[in-house]
Amino acid sequence: MIRLRVKEIAQQKGISQRQLSLRSGVDINTVRKIFRYPQSIVTTETLDKFAGVLGVDASELIESVSPEN
């Protein structure tokens, strides 16, 4: 299973949901959904926008996790 790390990295960088939305051009509702549900499906374009704002490589925004039993 793939899990998004956008929330954790944004918090580490001190960037709020609203700031991430405004700087990336991604709708605030999409950002909220990703923060609340890290298993959300997103496009590579969205990940690239977040990576640019957060100053990280896009690969750092995802992680592979074992499915819970």
C-alpha positions in Angstrom: 0.0 0.0 0.0 1.2 3.5 -0.8 0.8 6.3 1.8 1.4 10.0 1.2 3.7 11.9 3.5 2.6 15.3 2.5 1.1 16.2 5.9 4.2 15.1 7.9 6.6 17.0 5.6 4.4 20.1 5.5 4.3 20.1 9.3 8.0 19.7 9.6 8.5 22.7 7.3 5.9 24.8 9.1 3.6 25.0 6.1 -0.2 25.0 6.7 -2.8 23.4 4.5 -3.8 26.8 3.2 -0.2 27.9 2.4 0.4 24.6 0.6 -2.8 25.1 -1.4 -2.0 28.7 -2.3 1.6 28.1 -3.2 1.0 24.9 -5.2 -2.2 26.0 -7.0 -3.9 22.8 -5.7 -7.5 23.3 -4.4 -7.8 23.5 -0.6 -10.3 20.7 -0.5 -7.8 18.4 -2.2 -5.1 19.3 0.2 -7.5 18.7 3.2 -8.4 15.3 1.7 -4.8 14.3 1.4 -4.0 15.4 4.9 -7.0 13.5 6.3 -6.7 10.4 4.1 -3.0 9.8 3.3 -3.9 6.8 1.1 -5.8 9.1 -1.3 -5.1 8.8 -5.0 -3.3 11.8 -6.5 -1.7 12.6 -9.8 2.0 12.8 -10.3 1.4 16.4 -11.3 -0.1 17.2 -7.9 2.8 15.4 -6.2 5.3 17.5 -8.3 3.6 20.7 -7.2 3.7 19.8 -3.6 7.4 18.7 -3.9 8.2 22.1 -5.4 6.5 24.0 -2.5 8.0 21.8 0.2 11.5 21.8 -1.3 11.8 18.0 -1.5 12.0 15.4 -4.2 8.6 14.0 -5.1 9.8 10.5 -4.1 10.0 11.7 -0.5 6.2 12.4 -0.5 5.3 8.7 -0.7 6.1 5.6 1.2 5.2 2.0 0.9 3.6 0.5 4.0 2.3 -3.0 4.8 -1.4 -3.3 4.7 -2.9 -3.6 8.2 -4.4 -7.0 9.0 
